[in-house]
Amino acid sequence: MADTAVMEPIGIANLPNQKYKLVSSEGATFTIMLAGESGLGKTTFINTLFQTSLKNHQELRNRFNKPIKKTVEIDIIRAELEEKNFKLNLNVIDTPGFGDNVDNKNSWNPIIEFIDDQHHSYMKQESQPKRLKINDLRVHACLYFIRPTGHTLKPLDIETMKKLGTRVNLIPIISKADTLTPNEMLEFKKRIREIIEVQGIRIYSPPMELDDQAASEHAKQLIESMPFSIIGSEEQFDINGTTVIGRKYPWGVVEVENDQHCDFRKLRSLLLRTNMLDLILSTNEIHYEAFRSKMINSGDDYEDLKKSSDKLAEKITNNPQFLEEEKKLKRYFAEQLRNEDQRFKQWKQNIYTEKNRLNHDLAQLQAQMKKLEEEVRVLQEKRSK
């Protein structure tokens, strides 16, 4: 885990036009999970957040011809990002297929199981003698996308958020904020906050720094803005000589980074600047420790951890995306094998041809040597006479 000295230099929220580039050296690790129904702009949001195409959009033209996904998938995107010498190893966990079926009962189970499996995996690695390089995929922030209906939360949203809030830093998000008027958005936020309180849903709350008035005021603004209303876009427009990211409509442009239009800048500040360290620490000190204590108190031992790890490996290997990647690798390997086999045959043929040429040259040299020896013998006979 990165320490405070490493995390403090982040200034991403103050650099809206900062582009990221891939890096190879090690840095801090941060894992974000995207949860919520399909069609709420999760892919667009994550690309907008880092202004880099971390995830490709799904092809929707032939979506009706594709088979219906019976279970929620776990899609892991890894990237290494750099900004002003600060390096960030980013993991983005997407959950395609969630909420897409008619009966979505227990559809949150694959997501919950993945979060628990990562705690299992980390706990198992901690018990090893060598712990220099631990593979940590524990989720530091779960962004739950809410459909902007303007009415209330769906039962699926309520139940899923209840389950997630006990295991991870849950941050509710209202997507596609430009579909509601400002007054509708304020009323919608108020209703969601009331439901969260009544239902006892645990959401992440930025800590208040009592000895730092500026930080305390910023945390207060973040808390008051929850659930964050966001707009995602990967398009840029020129407005009065200034390039802005947003969505263009006949009546004007909705700006992603305009606080009067949405809370995108506040959410980015929370994730990547002011509260990244707290999200990482609270994951380790609260959620992971709660899971670890539960495991110890319930009497689970190393064999249980091993079974859970094997179960996770089995689920990953049964993932359609993993199987497709495996097929691609097998095809690539087979092609490379054929190429190498062809090269070997050509090399063998070249050696055979060269051997024949050398044998022919050797035969000619032997014939010339015999001829010369015969001439020498004839000359010696003439001298003796």
Kinemage of the C-alpha trace (Angstrom):
@kinemage 1
@onewidth
@group {chain A} dominant
@subgroup {mainchain}
@vectorlist {calphas} color= white
{ca met a 1} P 0.000 0.000 0.000
{ca ala a 2} L 1.254 3.481 -0.807
{ca asp a 3} L 2.031 5.801 2.069
{ca thr a 4} L 0.908 9.382 2.601
{ca ala a 5} L 4.007 10.876 1.038
{ca val a 6} L 3.283 9.090 -2.217
{ca met a 7} L -0.405 9.941 -2.345
{ca glu a 8} L -0.230 13.665 -1.524
{ca pro a 9} L 1.197 14.916 -4.861
{ca ile a 10} L -1.996 13.986 -6.762
{ca gly a 11} L -3.421 17.047 -8.462
{ca ile a 12} L -5.620 15.473 -11.101
{ca ala a 13} L -8.710 17.428 -10.142
{ca asn a 14} L -6.890 20.688 -10.868
{ca leu a 15} L -5.760 19.499 -14.316
{ca pro a 16} L -8.942 18.939 -16.358
{ca asn a 17} L -7.088 18.850 -19.663
{ca gln a 18} L -4.242 16.661 -18.441
{ca lys a 19} L -3.774 13.650 -20.702
{ca tyr a 20} L -2.466 10.408 -19.261
{ca lys a 21} L 0.147 8.163 -20.814
{ca leu a 22} L 1.031 4.549 -20.184
{ca val a 23} L 4.006 3.890 -17.936
{ca ser a 24} L 5.841 0.742 -16.990
{ca ser a 25} L 7.311 1.460 -13.578
{ca glu a 26} L 5.534 0.642 -10.310
{ca gly a 27} L 3.330 3.159 -8.480
{ca ala a 28} L 0.307 3.385 -6.203
{ca thr a 29} L -2.517 0.899 -6.788
{ca phe a 30} L -6.160 1.992 -6.882
{ca thr a 31} L -9.163 -0.183 -7.753
{ca ile a 32} L -12.551 1.194 -8.815
{ca met a 33} L -15.664 -0.930 -9.356
{ca leu a 34} L -18.481 0.210 -11.646
{ca ala a 35} L -21.875 -1.231 -10.719
{ca gly a 36} L -25.362 -0.536 -12.003
{ca glu a 37} L -27.652 -1.380 -14.886
{ca ser a 38} L -26.466 -1.355 -18.492
{ca gly a 39} L -26.922 1.780 -20.551
{ca leu a 40} L -26.095 4.260 -17.788
{ca gly a 41} L -22.800 5.432 -19.308
{ca lys a 42} L -20.294 3.565 -17.122
{ca thr a 43} L -17.817 3.118 -19.987
{ca thr a 44} L -18.129 6.750 -21.058
{ca phe a 45} L -17.676 7.901 -17.473
{ca ile a 46} L -14.449 5.984 -16.833
{ca asn a 47} L -12.996 7.209 -20.144
{ca thr a 48} L -14.052 10.773 -19.279
{ca leu a 49} L -12.595 10.517 -15.775
{ca phe a 50} L -9.103 9.675 -17.045
{ca gln a 51} L -9.476 11.248 -20.519
{ca thr a 52} L -8.064 8.037 -21.940
{ca ser a 53} L -9.808 5.170 -23.741
{ca leu a 54} L -9.429 2.638 -20.945
{ca lys a 55} L -12.472 0.639 -22.044
{ca asn a 56} L -13.999 0.194 -25.488
{ca his a 57} L -17.697 0.720 -26.027
{ca gln a 58} L -19.811 -2.321 -26.803
{ca glu a 59} L -21.076 -2.771 -30.334
{ca leu a 60} L -24.824 -2.140 -30.040
{ca arg a 61} L -25.920 -2.522 -33.663
{ca asn a 62} L -26.306 -6.292 -33.480
{ca arg a 63} L -27.091 -6.526 -29.757
{ca phe a 64} L -30.492 -8.144 -30.455
{ca asn a 65} L -28.801 -11.016 -32.286
{ca lys a 66} L -26.550 -11.817 -29.326
{ca pro a 67} L -27.569 -14.368 -26.672
{ca ile a 68} L -28.937 -13.009 -23.406
{ca lys a 69} L -26.397 -12.975 -20.590
{ca lys a 70} L -27.746 -15.253 -17.879
{ca thr a 71} L -25.280 -14.117 -15.209
{ca val a 72} L -23.389 -10.992 -14.288
{ca glu a 73} L -19.853 -10.935 -15.673
{ca ile a 74} L -16.750 -9.500 -14.045
{ca asp a 75} L -14.629 -7.511 -16.478
{ca ile a 76} L -11.211 -6.330 -15.239
{ca ile a 77} L -9.364 -3.513 -17.011
{ca arg a 78} L -5.805 -2.766 -15.916
{ca ala a 79} L -3.874 0.372 -16.818
{ca glu a 80} L -0.787 2.216 -15.676
{ca leu a 81} L -1.231 5.988 -15.678
{ca glu a 82} L 1.148 8.851 -15.087
{ca glu a 83} L 0.677 12.527 -14.361
{ca lys a 84} L 3.585 14.823 -13.510
{ca asn a 85} L 5.820 11.948 -12.354
{ca phe a 86} L 3.040 10.442 -10.222
{ca lys a 87} L 2.362 6.860 -11.289
{ca leu a 88} L -0.929 5.091 -10.679
{ca asn a 89} L -1.648 1.397 -11.227
{ca leu a 90} L -5.354 1.493 -11.967
{ca asn a 91} L -7.778 -1.430 -11.879
{ca val a 92} L -11.313 -0.879 -13.174
{ca ile a 93} L -13.825 -3.628 -12.386
{ca asp a 94} L -16.883 -3.519 -14.642
{ca thr a 95} L -19.999 -5.644 -14.097
{ca pro a 96} L -21.726 -6.091 -17.491
{ca gly a 97} L -25.023 -7.934 -17.422
{ca phe a 98} L -26.181 -6.604 -14.045
{ca gly a 99} L -29.914 -5.830 -14.013
{ca asp a 100} L -30.429 -6.859 -17.640
{ca asn a 101} L -32.773 -9.795 -17.005
{ca val a 102} L -36.499 -9.788 -16.280
{ca asp a 103} L -35.930 -11.571 -12.968
{ca asn a 104} L -32.917 -9.980 -11.277
{ca lys a 105} L -33.261 -11.813 -7.979
{ca asn a 106} L -29.847 -12.351 -6.403
{ca ser a 107} L -28.194 -10.808 -9.466
{ca trp a 108} L -25.871 -8.968 -7.076
{ca asn a 109} L -24.314 -12.244 -5.868
{ca pro a 110} L -21.468 -12.369 -8.476
{ca ile a 111} L -20.466 -8.814 -7.496
{ca ile a 112} L -20.543 -9.574 -3.762
{ca glu a 113} L -18.676 -12.834 -4.297
{ca phe a 114} L -15.965 -11.056 -6.284
{ca ile a 115} L -15.402 -8.498 -3.499
{ca asp a 116} L -15.273 -11.250 -0.853
{ca asp a 117} L -12.987 -13.369 -3.030
{ca gln a 118} L -10.493 -10.508 -3.272
{ca his a 119} L -10.424 -10.223 0.540
{ca his a 120} L -9.968 -14.001 0.655
{ca ser a 121} L -7.105 -13.843 -1.826
{ca tyr a 122} L -5.367 -10.991 0.039
{ca met a 123} L -5.777 -12.791 3.380
{ca lys a 124} L -4.281 -15.960 1.907
{ca gln a 125} L -1.290 -14.052 0.467
{ca glu a 126} L -0.723 -12.335 3.811
{ca ser a 127} L -0.336 -15.737 5.449
{ca gln a 128} L 2.541 -16.708 3.133
{ca pro a 129} L 6.179 -16.527 4.323
{ca lys a 130} L 7.128 -14.209 1.440
{ca arg a 131} L 4.885 -11.167 1.086
{ca leu a 132} L 7.055 -8.838 -0.943
{ca lys a 133} L 4.725 -8.775 -3.951
{ca ile a 134} L 1.046 -9.216 -3.116
{ca asn a 135} L -1.519 -9.156 -5.888
{ca asp a 136} L -4.142 -6.794 -4.459
{ca leu a 137} L -7.470 -6.449 -6.277
{ca arg a 138} L -9.496 -5.310 -3.263
{ca val a 139} L -12.046 -2.707 -4.336
{ca his a 140} L -11.289 0.727 -2.886
{ca ala a 141} L -14.339 2.519 -4.297
{ca cys a 142} L -17.573 1.135 -5.738
{ca leu a 143} L -19.437 3.617 -7.925
{ca tyr a 144} L -23.085 2.582 -8.082
{ca phe a 145} L -24.874 4.135 -11.068
{ca ile a 146} L -28.508 5.114 -10.540
{ca arg a 147} L -30.912 5.592 -13.427
{ca pro a 148} L -32.132 9.250 -13.577
{ca thr a 149} L -35.855 8.487 -13.292
{ca gly a 150} L -36.524 11.485 -11.066
{ca his a 151} L -38.804 9.365 -8.858
{ca thr a 152} L -37.175 6.920 -6.434
{ca leu a 153} L -34.756 4.008 -6.156
{ca lys a 154} L -35.716 0.626 -7.584
{ca pro a 155} L -35.880 -2.357 -5.199
{ca leu a 156} L -32.901 -3.856 -7.042
{ca asp a 157} L -30.860 -0.709 -6.342
{ca ile a 158} L -31.808 -0.684 -2.672
{ca glu a 159} L -30.986 -4.335 -2.049
{ca thr a 160} L -27.717 -4.221 -4.002
{ca met a 161} L -26.540 -1.043 -2.277
{ca lys a 162} L -27.324 -2.609 1.113
{ca lys a 163} L -25.093 -5.571 0.288
{ca leu a 164} L -22.284 -3.437 -1.157
{ca gly a 165} L -22.253 -0.851 1.631
{ca thr a 166} L -21.171 -3.439 4.202
{ca arg a 167} L -18.192 -4.575 2.119
{ca val a 168} L -16.814 -1.611 0.217
{ca asn a 169} L -16.694 2.184 0.071
{ca leu a 170} L -20.005 2.753 -1.733
{ca ile a 171} L -20.447 5.985 -3.692
{ca pro a 172} L -23.901 6.470 -5.281
{ca ile a 173} L -23.999 8.258 -8.633
{ca ile a 174} L -26.900 9.619 -10.681
{ca ser a 175} L -25.866 9.151 -14.300
{ca lys a 176} L -26.921 11.217 -17.316
{ca ala a 177} L -27.701 14.248 -15.173
{ca asp a 178} L -28.538 16.308 -18.270
{ca thr a 179} L -31.836 14.413 -18.611
{ca leu a 180} L -33.256 16.176 -15.525
{ca thr a 181} L -33.808 19.856 -14.810
{ca pro a 182} L -31.901 21.394 -11.867
{ca asn a 183} L -35.032 21.382 -9.685
{ca glu a 184} L -35.827 17.772 -10.624
{ca met a 185} L -32.266 16.771 -9.784
{ca leu a 186} L -32.398 18.444 -6.353
{ca glu a 187} L -35.685 16.700 -5.554
{ca phe a 188} L -34.354 13.359 -6.829
{ca lys a 189} L -31.227 13.662 -4.675
{ca lys a 190} L -33.364 14.479 -1.636
{ca arg a 191} L -35.504 11.364 -2.150
{ca ile a 192} L -32.451 9.136 -2.589
{ca arg a 193} L -30.835 10.478 0.588
{ca glu a 194} L -34.066 9.820 2.501
{ca ile a 195} L -34.215 6.233 1.202
{ca ile a 196} L -30.545 5.675 2.061
{ca glu a 197} L -31.185 6.852 5.621
{ca val a 198} L -34.420 4.895 6.093
{ca gln a 199} L -33.019 1.681 4.607
{ca gly a 200} L -29.782 1.948 6.600
{ca ile a 201} L -27.565 1.860 3.500
{ca arg a 202} L -23.930 2.552 4.335
{ca ile a 203} L -22.284 4.929 1.870
{ca tyr a 204} L -18.829 6.462 1.914
{ca ser a 205} L -18.568 9.750 3.777
{ca pro a 206} L -15.411 11.888 3.444
{ca pro a 207} L -13.763 12.503 6.828
{ca met a 208} L -14.029 15.997 8.327
{ca glu a 209} L -10.666 17.574 9.162
{ca leu a 210} L -11.560 19.763 12.128
{ca asp a 211} L -8.079 21.324 12.280
{ca asp a 212} L -8.170 22.310 8.588
{ca gln a 213} L -11.030 24.639 7.757
{ca ala a 214} L -10.522 24.494 3.975
{ca ala a 215} L -10.413 20.691 3.924
{ca ser a 216} L -13.409 20.529 6.250
{ca glu a 217} L -15.418 22.832 4.001
{ca his a 218} L -14.489 20.777 0.927
{ca ala a 219} L -15.552 17.548 2.656
{ca lys a 220} L -18.835 19.200 3.638
{ca gln a 221} L -19.491 20.152 -0.002
{ca leu a 222} L -18.800 16.577 -1.113
{ca ile a 223} L -21.170 15.145 1.497
{ca glu a 224} L -23.912 17.606 0.556
{ca ser a 225} L -23.502 16.721 -3.138
{ca met a 226} L -24.133 12.998 -2.633
{ca pro a 227} L -25.415 11.218 -4.597
{ca phe a 228} L -23.211 12.820 -7.244
{ca ser a 229} L -24.911 13.792 -10.486
{ca ile a 230} L -22.594 13.244 -13.444
{ca ile a 231} L -22.432 13.692 -17.194
{ca gly a 232} L -20.032 11.660 -19.308
{ca ser a 233} L -18.678 12.619 -22.705
{ca glu a 234} L -15.583 11.980 -24.793
{ca glu a 235} L -16.251 14.862 -27.199
{ca gln a 236} L -14.703 18.321 -27.090
{ca phe a 237} L -16.245 21.586 -28.248
{ca asp a 238} L -14.976 25.125 -28.666
{ca ile a 239} L -16.939 27.730 -26.699
{ca asn a 240} L -15.761 31.317 -27.025
{ca gly a 241} L -12.211 30.159 -27.688
{ca thr a 242} L -12.191 27.682 -24.799
{ca thr a 243} L -12.163 23.912 -25.373
{ca val a 244} L -14.624 22.099 -23.141
{ca ile a 245} L -15.715 18.473 -22.758
{ca gly a 246} L -19.452 18.011 -22.977
{ca arg a 247} L -22.558 17.100 -24.918
{ca lys a 248} L -23.994 19.313 -27.640
{ca tyr a 249} L -27.701 19.920 -27.997
{ca pro a 250} L -29.680 22.278 -30.265
{ca trp a 251} L -30.094 24.651 -27.327
{ca gly a 252} L -26.446 24.619 -26.217
{ca val a 253} L -23.587 22.574 -24.768
{ca val a 254} L -23.725 20.733 -21.433
{ca glu a 255} L -20.255 20.941 -19.905
{ca val a 256} L -18.900 17.963 -17.972
{ca glu a 257} L -16.612 20.084 -15.800
{ca asn a 258} L -19.096 22.861 -15.054
{ca asp a 259} L -20.293 22.680 -11.435
{ca gln a 260} L -23.557 24.327 -12.439
{ca his a 261} L -24.292 21.434 -14.813
{ca cys a 262} L -23.186 18.397 -12.756
{ca asp a 263} L -20.946 17.155 -9.909
{ca phe a 264} L -18.283 15.552 -12.105
{ca arg a 265} L -15.407 17.719 -10.797
{ca lys a 266} L -16.378 17.032 -7.187
{ca leu a 267} L -16.479 13.278 -7.780
{ca arg a 268} L -13.130 13.366 -9.569
{ca ser a 269} L -11.638 15.337 -6.693
{ca leu a 270} L -12.935 12.777 -4.195
{ca leu a 271} L -11.611 9.800 -6.149
{ca leu a 272} L -8.289 11.078 -7.434
{ca arg a 273} L -7.181 13.947 -5.253
{ca thr a 274} L -8.486 14.635 -1.790
{ca asn a 275} L -9.806 11.241 -0.677
{ca met a 276} L -7.907 8.562 -2.607
{ca leu a 277} L -5.669 7.795 0.361
{ca asp a 278} L -8.635 7.634 2.733
{ca leu a 279} L -10.459 5.262 0.347
{ca ile a 280} L -7.423 2.964 0.331
{ca leu a 281} L -6.892 3.139 4.093
{ca ser a 282} L -10.567 2.636 4.961
{ca thr a 283} L -10.683 -0.395 2.647
{ca asn a 284} L -7.784 -1.939 4.546
{ca glu a 285} L -8.612 -0.802 8.076
{ca ile a 286} L -12.411 -1.140 8.011
{ca his a 287} L -13.739 -3.432 5.299
{ca tyr a 288} L -10.820 -5.851 5.065
{ca glu a 289} L -10.379 -6.037 8.843
{ca ala a 290} L -14.117 -6.661 9.277
{ca phe a 291} L -13.936 -9.484 6.741
{ca arg a 292} L -10.772 -10.878 8.349
{ca ser a 293} L -12.298 -10.823 11.833
{ca lys a 294} L -15.428 -12.525 10.547
{ca met a 295} L -13.342 -15.249 8.912
{ca ile a 296} L -11.252 -15.834 12.045
{ca asn a 297} L -14.256 -15.868 14.364
{ca ser a 298} L -16.135 -18.275 12.116
{ca gly a 299} L -13.218 -20.738 12.273
{ca asp a 300} L -12.311 -20.700 8.564
{ca asp a 301} L -8.810 -22.039 8.041
{ca tyr a 302} L -6.263 -22.256 5.278
{ca glu a 303} L -8.113 -25.049 3.481
{ca asp a 304} L -11.243 -22.903 3.296
{ca leu a 305} L -9.192 -20.071 1.840
{ca lys a 306} L -7.667 -22.455 -0.686
{ca lys a 307} L -11.108 -23.709 -1.726
{ca ser a 308} L -12.326 -20.138 -2.129
{ca ser a 309} L -9.260 -19.266 -4.223
{ca asp a 310} L -9.827 -22.333 -6.393
{ca lys a 311} L -13.472 -21.337 -6.755
{ca leu a 312} L -12.433 -17.857 -7.912
{ca ala a 313} L -10.001 -19.338 -10.418
{ca glu a 314} L -12.751 -21.603 -11.748
{ca lys a 315} L -15.126 -18.669 -12.166
{ca ile a 316} L -12.487 -16.668 -14.015
{ca thr a 317} L -11.688 -19.551 -16.357
{ca asn a 318} L -15.416 -19.966 -17.087
{ca asn a 319} L -15.796 -16.299 -17.941
{ca pro a 320} L -16.776 -15.972 -21.660
{ca gln a 321} L -14.348 -13.099 -22.139
{ca phe a 322} L -11.524 -15.156 -20.625
{ca leu a 323} L -12.429 -18.104 -22.871
{ca glu a 324} L -12.412 -15.829 -25.924
{ca glu a 325} L -9.005 -14.442 -24.954
{ca glu a 326} L -7.774 -18.006 -24.421
{ca lys a 327} L -8.984 -18.963 -27.911
{ca lys a 328} L -7.187 -15.966 -29.401
{ca leu a 329} L -3.967 -16.909 -27.630
{ca lys a 330} L -4.292 -20.517 -28.790
{ca arg a 331} L -4.851 -19.384 -32.387
{ca tyr a 332} L -1.883 -17.043 -32.135
{ca phe a 333} L 0.276 -19.826 -30.662
{ca ala a 334} L -0.825 -22.261 -33.392
{ca glu a 335} L -0.011 -19.682 -36.079
{ca gln a 336} L 3.400 -19.026 -34.563
{ca leu a 337} L 4.003 -22.779 -34.357
{ca arg a 338} L 3.133 -23.194 -38.031
{ca asn a 339} L 5.436 -20.322 -38.967
{ca glu a 340} L 8.283 -21.788 -36.926
{ca asp a 341} L 7.668 -25.220 -38.437
{ca gln a 342} L 7.775 -23.712 -41.925
{ca arg a 343} L 10.982 -21.866 -41.073
{ca phe a 344} L 12.505 -25.094 -39.739
{ca lys a 345} L 11.574 -26.978 -42.912
{ca gln a 346} L 13.060 -24.199 -45.038
{ca trp a 347} L 16.196 -24.179 -42.902
{ca lys a 348} L 16.449 -27.968 -43.230
{ca gln a 349} L 16.043 -27.732 -47.012
{ca asn a 350} L 18.728 -25.027 -47.176
{ca ile a 351} L 21.096 -27.217 -45.167
{ca tyr a 352} L 20.399 -30.181 -47.460
{ca thr a 353} L 21.038 -28.033 -50.547
{ca glu a 354} L 24.230 -26.644 -49.049
{ca lys a 355} L 25.380 -30.159 -48.132
{ca asn a 356} L 24.863 -31.333 -51.718
{ca arg a 357} L 26.783 -28.350 -53.040
{ca leu a 358} L 29.665 -28.980 -50.658
{ca asn a 359} L 29.714 -32.682 -51.520
{ca his a 360} L 29.821 -31.791 -55.216
{ca asp a 361} L 32.649 -29.319 -54.644
{ca leu a 362} L 34.478 -31.903 -52.552
{ca ala a 363} L 34.136 -34.511 -55.300
{ca gln a 364} L 35.531 -32.044 -57.855
{ca leu a 365} L 38.461 -31.213 -55.575
{ca gln a 366} L 39.184 -34.924 -55.032
{ca ala a 367} L 39.083 -35.513 -58.803
{ca gln a 368} L 41.459 -32.588 -59.393
{ca met a 369} L 43.762 -33.892 -56.643
{ca lys a 370} L 43.864 -37.370 -58.240
{ca lys a 371} L 44.616 -35.771 -61.596
{ca leu a 372} L 47.449 -33.762 -60.089
{ca glu a 373} L 48.816 -36.841 -58.333
{ca glu a 374} L 48.798 -38.723 -61.663
{ca glu a 375} L 50.654 -35.869 -63.366
{ca val a 376} L 53.234 -35.863 -60.547
{ca arg a 377} L 53.717 -39.633 -60.906
{ca val a 378} L 54.241 -39.317 -64.686
{ca leu a 379} L 56.828 -36.556 -64.196
{ca gln a 380} L 58.704 -38.596 -61.606
{ca glu a 381} L 58.841 -41.588 -64.031
{ca lys a 382} L 60.274 -39.392 -66.784
{ca arg a 383} L 62.992 -38.097 -64.458
{ca ser a 384} L 64.006 -41.589 -63.389
{ca lys a 385} L 64.543 -42.636 -67.046
